[in-house]
Amino acid sequence: MIIKQYIFKDILKVQTVTLVVLLSVFLCQTVIKILGQAATGSIPIGVVSEMIIYSLPSIGFILLPMSLYVGIIVSLSRMSSDSEMVVMRSCGLSGVSFMKICMVLSLITATVTALNCLYFMPTSNLAKNALSDSSKNNPRYLPIESGKFTDFGDYTIYIHDVNDMNGEKQLGQVFVIRTLKSKALFSTDFEFLNATSGHMSKDRSGTQWIVLEKGSLYRSDGLSAELEKVDFNTLSIPVPYESDEDAIDDSLESIPTIDLIKSVSNAAKIELQWRIAPIFACFIFSIMAVPLSMINPRQGKFARLGPAIILFVCYYLALLSVRNLLNSEKFPLYPGMYIVPLIFTIFVLIPLNIDRNFLIRKRNK
């Protein structure tokens, strides 16, 4: 019992360290990508941290099964290399005992993976996309800066000078252009205004306004050469804002799993199979990892790690290939992606787990 606890804790420790290391590597790539989007103005800099957090479940989609796989191989390979496996076998532990311990770990990992893929991943994708869409016009992240054009719905605003006075933005020399399609064919309504000053304000309902002072408004119907001019002392322009609740995201990655189950469309069923795939992968890789980790002490701790990673990559490449075939309707929906774990079971798991001594005895007979 103590030996089994030792094996369980050692594999769990290696799995946790592997997950943390791989998560750090993949997270750095995600941070670089999101910072690049913020640098180009695709997303406001104020939402970068939230976007990174919402990306974590998508990273865990592949890292959770992979950490279990690497943890079993590295831990058991170290025990074999240090001759601990010989002592354990002499104490009565067999390959079946190691397999039972690994299956308990795979069950725990599969439960966490199911929770991540079926709930957290679509929820985070929905929140991330909604945040990205709403933040572009969210008053909290208004990109009002001196000498830059800013789009607010139908308005394009250029502000020559922006000063921060006691936490409030004071605007100087503001130019606004508004272009709308007219009912007449091949014509547009054009509005242009300039103001000497302005400021930001918020009404009781929370709507953000740009208040312009002492300016002129020029309007044209796009058909005649006439230009209408109106002078004003004060003019308020609403800043459009779409809240997170109002943002609509109908992409498959953001649809809740329960809705995918109820849906009758092939695309929804393919997405559901894709979310379930990592759950099966936890059991496939744990069964695969045990025989791969049983090495000769002279081979070294990481002798089988290279071939094991190749098998891991092949598994996910096969899943991606089947998914593309399903999307192009060149492969039947059933068995669909479930064919991949079935093929690996027949051609990889069974050959790896067959007792060699049993085959030798059969051959000698």
KAZICOR-V232781 format. One record per pair of residues at least 6 apart in sequence whose ideal C-beta (glycine too) atoms are under 7 Angstrom apart, sorted by the first residue. I is the first residue (numbers start at 1). J is the second residue. Records with the same first field share a line. If there is no record, write none. Layout:
I = J ; J
This chain:
3 = 88 ; 91 ; 93
4 = 101
7 = 101
8 = 101 ; 105
10 = 75
11 = 71 ; 72 ; 75 ; 105
12 = 105
14 = 71 ; 74 ; 75
15 = 67 ; 68 ; 71
18 = 67 ; 70 ; 71
19 = 63 ; 67
22 = 63 ; 66 ; 67
23 = 59 ; 63
26 = 59 ; 63
27 = 59
30 = 52 ; 55 ; 59
31 = 52
34 = 48 ; 51 ; 52
35 = 48
37 = 43
38 = 45 ; 48
43 = 51 ; 132 ; 135
44 = 135 ; 141 ; 143
46 = 140 ; 141
47 = 131 ; 135 ; 141
50 = 131
51 = 128 ; 131
54 = 124 ; 127 ; 128
55 = 128
57 = 116 ; 120 ; 121 ; 124
58 = 121
60 = 116
61 = 117 ; 121 ; 278
62 = 316
64 = 109 ; 112 ; 113 ; 116 ; 278
65 = 113 ; 278 ; 281 ; 282 ; 285
66 = 312
68 = 105 ; 106 ; 109 ; 282 ; 285 ; 286
69 = 285 ; 289 ; 312
72 = 102 ; 286 ; 289 ; 290 ; 293
73 = 289 ; 292 ; 293 ; 304 ; 305 ; 308
74 = 305
76 = 98 ; 290 ; 293
77 = 293 ; 295 ; 301 ; 302 ; 304
78 = 301
79 = 85
80 = 293 ; 294 ; 295 ; 297
81 = 295 ; 297 ; 300 ; 301
83 = 297
95 = 290
98 = 290
99 = 290
102 = 286 ; 289 ; 290
103 = 286
105 = 286
106 = 282 ; 283 ; 286
109 = 282
110 = 279 ; 282 ; 283
113 = 278 ; 279 ; 282
114 = 279
117 = 275 ; 278 ; 279
118 = 257 ; 275
119 = 257
122 = 253 ; 254 ; 255 ; 256 ; 257
125 = 253 ; 254
126 = 249 ; 254
129 = 249 ; 251 ; 254
130 = 244 ; 247 ; 249
131 = 244
133 = 242 ; 247
134 = 242 ; 243 ; 244 ; 247
135 = 141
137 = 152 ; 239 ; 240 ; 241 ; 242
138 = 241
139 = 208 ; 239 ; 241
142 = 239
143 = 150
144 = 150 ; 159 ; 162 ; 169
145 = 162
146 = 159 ; 160 ; 161 ; 162
147 = 160
149 = 156 ; 158
150 = 157
152 = 239 ; 240
153 = 240
154 = 178 ; 180
155 = 176 ; 178 ; 237
156 = 177
157 = 174 ; 176
158 = 175
159 = 171 ; 174
160 = 172 ; 173
161 = 172 ; 173
162 = 169 ; 171
163 = 170
168 = 199 ; 200
169 = 199 ; 200
170 = 199
171 = 197 ; 198 ; 199
172 = 197
173 = 196
174 = 194 ; 195 ; 198 ; 212
175 = 194
176 = 193 ; 237
177 = 192
178 = 191
179 = 188 ; 190
180 = 188 ; 189
181 = 188
182 = 188 ; 189 ; 221 ; 222
184 = 223
187 = 221 ; 222 ; 223
188 = 222
189 = 221 ; 222
190 = 220 ; 222
191 = 217 ; 219
192 = 218
193 = 215 ; 216 ; 217 ; 218
194 = 215 ; 216
195 = 212 ; 213 ; 214 ; 215
196 = 213 ; 214 ; 215
197 = 213 ; 214
198 = 210 ; 211 ; 212 ; 213
199 = 211
200 = 208 ; 210
201 = 209 ; 211
202 = 208
203 = 209
207 = 238
208 = 239 ; 241
209 = 236 ; 237 ; 238 ; 239
210 = 237 ; 239
211 = 234 ; 236
212 = 235 ; 237
213 = 233 ; 234
214 = 233
215 = 232 ; 235
216 = 229 ; 230 ; 231
217 = 230 ; 232
218 = 227 ; 228 ; 229
219 = 228
220 = 227
252 = 267 ; 268 ; 271
257 = 272 ; 275
260 = 268 ; 271 ; 272
261 = 272
266 = 333
269 = 333
270 = 323 ; 326 ; 327
273 = 336 ; 337
274 = 323 ; 337
277 = 319 ; 337
280 = 341
281 = 315
284 = 341 ; 344 ; 349
285 = 312
287 = 349 ; 353
288 = 311 ; 348 ; 349 ; 352
289 = 308
291 = 352 ; 353
292 = 304 ; 308 ; 352
293 = 304
295 = 303 ; 304
311 = 348
315 = 340 ; 344
318 = 340
319 = 337 ; 340
322 = 331 ; 336 ; 337 ; 339 ; 340
323 = 337
325 = 331
326 = 333 ; 336
335 = 342
